[in-house]
């Protein structure tokens, strides 16, 4: 999984629209579940193989994992 910019937000499509922030680290990932204000409500530390068994891994496999557009990225392409 490529996380792009540090702190990139990922959203699982569905009724709940679960949001996560993923930080790549030397031994795996720090995964933060976000509330409606993008504040972490819980944090998990996972190795790359463990991420596949998490809801994020399932959403990625099923094509239901999205990243919102970044305002700074779109501004740099204008």
N, C-alpha and C positions, 0 to 999 in steps of 0.2 A: 504494500500500500504506500503510495506517495502522498505525504501530508501537505505538500506545497509550502506555503508560508507558515512559519511557526505559529501555532495557535489556531490553525484553520478549523473552522466549525463544520461539522458533518451533521446532516439531518436525515433521519430515516423516514421515508415517505409512508404515510398512513394516517389514520385518524388522530393518533397521539402526537405525531411529528416530533418524535424524540430527538433531542439535539445533544451532540457530544463535541468536545474539543480533544484532539489527539496530538500528543507531543511525542515525537520519536526520540528515544534515548538509546544509549549504547547497548543496553541489554534487552530492549523491547520498546514498549509504549506505555505512556501515562495517559489514561483515558478518563476524562472528566465528563460526567453527566451534567448538562446545563439546565437551568430553569428558564423561564420566559424572559428574564433580564440578562441572560448569558452568564450568570454566576454559577459556579460549580456547586452541585448539591451532593455529589459523591465522587470519589476518585478511586480508580483501579489501576494497578500496575500489572502488565501482561507481557509475556514473551510473544514473539511474532506468531508462533504456532497456536497460542492460546486465543489470540484475537479471532481466529477462524471459527471458534466455538461460541463466541460472544454474539449477541444480536447484531452488532456491526458487521461481523463476518458474514452472517446469513443475509443481511440486507445487501451487502456488496455482491454476493453470489447471485442474488435474485434481481439485481438491477434497481434496487430501491434506496440506494445511498446517494445523497446529493450534497453539494456544497453551495451555499448561497454565494452570489456574485460579490466580489470585493470592490468597494467604491474606489479604493486607491489603485487597483489594477485597471479598472475601466478608464479612470482619469488619465493614466499614463499612456493609453493607446489612442487618445483623441488627437 
